[in-house]
């Protein structure tokens, strides 16, 4: 059965040709994919080799003789807790200990008309801690709803 279009040729005669070209295109694409994968593997190996060379040259760049000396020098930079350089760059604050003396100071400074931020800065505690102390001492009124 032939199906003719308005141009006068049969679609059925094109089908085997289309299937052949489609399978040929898939084979061509698969070959290209394999070539690209091999090229990627070569590039990864080359990048790793370059990285190793740079790392091995690093001790000489900083005036040391070996990788072992570099590791020893870097190990000497450890901060508290033995976490290396990360300990020096950490910005985590210690919790302030709120004592009775701190509470008395907050009461005194609040009575003198200082703001919460000024009190916090003076006593080295957080503004929310100042607010909590003032609330506990009855120095602030609860919000009206």
N, C-alpha and C positions, 0 to 999 in steps of 0.2 A: 504494500500500500504506500503510495507516494502522496505526500501532501504538497501541493504546489502553492506558492505564494503569488502575489500580484506581479512579481518579476518573471515568473515562468520557470523557476528552477525548484527542485525538490529538496526539502529539508532532510529527508532520510538519507540522501547521498552524502550529506555533510557530517552526519553523526559519527561514522567510523574515523573520519579524518580528525574530528574534534577530540575524540577519545585518545587517539594516538598522540596528538599534540599535547594533550593534558598530561598523559603519563610521561611524555618526554620532558615537559616542563618540570614536573615533580622530580624526575631524576636529575635534571640540571640543578634545581634548587638544592637537592640533597648533597650534590657534589660541592656546591658553593658553601653550604653550611659546614661540611667536613673541612674544607680548606680554611674557612674562617676560624673554626675551633682550633685547628693546628696553629694558625697564626697567633691566636690568643694565648695558647700554651707557651709558644716561643716568647711572646712579649712578657708574660708573667715571669718566666724563668729569667729573662734578661733584667727585669725590674728587681727581682730578688737578688740577683748577683750584684747589681749596682748598689742596692741597699746594704748588702754585706760589706762591700768594699768601703762605702762611706763610714759604716760603723767601725770597721777595723782601722780606718785612718783617724778616727776621732781622738784616741789617746795622744797621738803625736801632735794634733792640732792644739791641744791644751797643755802641751809640754810634759806629757807622761810617756813612759816607755812601753807600757802594755795595757791590755784590757783589764787585767787583774788590778793594776794600780788605779785605773780609772774607777773601777767598782769600789775599791777601798776608799778612794777620795770621796765618791758620792755617798758611801755609807756613813762617812764622818759627818755629813750634813744633816743627819737625822735630828729631828726635834723631839719634843716630849712624846712619849708613847712609842717611839721607834717607827713612826710612819713616814720617815723620809722628808722630802721637801713639802709634802702636803700639810704637815703639821705647822709649818711656818706661814703658809698662805691661808690657813683656816680662819674664818671670821666668826666662828661660833662663840657666843658669849657664855660666860659662866652665869648661873642663876645667882642673883643677889640674895643674901640672907637678910630677911626682914626681922630685925630685932626690936625689942621695946624701945631702945634708944633711937632707932630709925623712925618708929611710930611717933615718938615724942618730938623729933626734929620736924617731921611732916606737920604735926599739929602746930608747932611754933611758927614755921615758915608760912603755913596757910593763914594763920592768925595775923601775920605781918603783911598779908595781901599779895604774896607771891603766887604766880600761876603754877599750874600743874607741871608744865614743861620746865619752868625755872627750878622748881623743887626737885624734879627728877634729875636734872643736870647736876644740881648741887650735891645730891645724896648718891649719885651714880646708881639710880634705879630707874625702872621704866615708868613712863607716864601712866599706863594701866595700873601698875603697882601703887602709884601715888593715889589714883582714883579709888582703888580698893581700900587703902588705908583710911582715906578721908571718909569714905562711905561707912566703914566700920566704926569710925570715931564720931559719926553723926554730923560731919562737917559739910555734907552735901545733901541737898534735898532730892528725893526720888522724883523722877519725871512724872508729870501729870499726864494722864491719858484721856 
